[in-house]
Amino acid sequence: MALHKKTVTYSSRPTHAARAAHAKGDREFRTYDTSAIMPRRDPKPAIFVAVLIVIVLAVGAFFLFRGCTPQVELLPEGQSVEVTIEEGESASSIGEALVAAKLVATSQDFVNEVNRLEAASSLIPGTYTFAGGSTPEQLVQTIMAGPAFVGDKLAVPEDITREALAALVEEATGGRVTAQSFLDASSDASTYAGDYPFLETAGINSLEGFLFPKTYGVTEDMDAEAVVRMMLDQFAKETANLSYAFPESQGLNLYQTVTLASIVAKESSDDAEVRAHVAGVFYNRLASDRPYLESDATTAYVVGHDPTGEEVHADDPYSTYTNEGLPPTPICSPGLASLEAVCAPLETNDMFFYFAPDENGVVQHYFSETYEQHQQAIADHSGGTGNADAGDGGSE
């Protein structure tokens, strides 16, 4: 039997069937040796090009990184530089000055350290001499301590009165700023109200209550007014985020809020919760049918010592036994903690409080809703050494 081989006809215009047959024939019967047509390439040039591209990209990234990150040649050890920090400068602004002095690579390095140490409100203005090689932490600590060369460091404690503060200013400055000049410069709040809006409700009263407690650096070119303004600047900075919504809801303006805070500062302890509780007690008294604060501290402000029962009941504007509501002015400089307590008091029904040390000498706090409970707390815990609030008629 004869075998018949299928033939494929090629045409310059092949039919669809012919093209299909041609394709099938190629698949079935043809094999190509491509090496004869396309010689094998040497892979070495391609590898070289790839390596070259990687090197170029790496070099480009390096220089791009250098362009994005400041390259600062910092001041070496053994050298020093003088930097002046102005009153009211922010941490970022101080950081920029330190960059210019080649003490830190970036302003953010300094700001980060300030935030870590929570030192934003404790940076003291003045002129400093910094040593090369100082770390950001050392720079912050130095500025918190104040200019070493100044010599006039003024440590203002909370609950100090304006009169006592004036004497402290004179002592701290070696008499350069006298007590009388400080009293004169702080005698009328209205002269500063244009620059400090928080003084608008203070009228022509003194700046009692607004001379913020803090440690200050007093430079030799500062007079009494400059010292006063430095303290007002600090009050503005410390209270910038305070909300006065609660005291306003109780009918108190900002000046009255500071007045109440000054009483809380005198009548409470350092514990924040205790301050808030004491503030709550005073708000309850003000809102009661008999709105007498009955605070011995307001009379002590006038007489200058722990008052007697007769003194707290005297006919005096600062007697909160004989006069309803708040005294005419603040009675000291409250710190931020006391201001916060008055702006966010503890909600309670308590009307009295009593502080007394326990057998270990640790002061305990007793709060009561009624006068009878208050008297019982005194009887149970006083031992003759307790400190009752003036709700007991002036026995503190």
Secondary structure, DSSP 8 states (H G I E B T S, - for coil): -----------SS--HHHHHHHHHHHHHH----GGGTS----SHHHHHHHHHHHHHHHHHHHHHHHHHS-------TT-EEEEEE-TT--HHHHHHHHHHTTSSS-HHHHHHHHHHHT-GGG---EEEEEETT--HHHHHHHHHH--TTT--EEE--TT--HHHHHHHHHHHTTTSS-HHHHHHHTS-GGGTTTT-GGGGGGTTS--TTTS--SEEE--TT--HHHHHHHHHHHHHHHTTT---HHHHHTT--HHHHHHHHHHHHHHS-S-HHHHHHHHHHHHHHHTSSS-B---HHHHHHHHSS---HHHHTSS-TT-TTTS-B--SS-SS---HHHHHHHHS-------EEEEEE-TTS-EEEEEESSHHHHHHHHHHH-TT--EE-GGGSS--
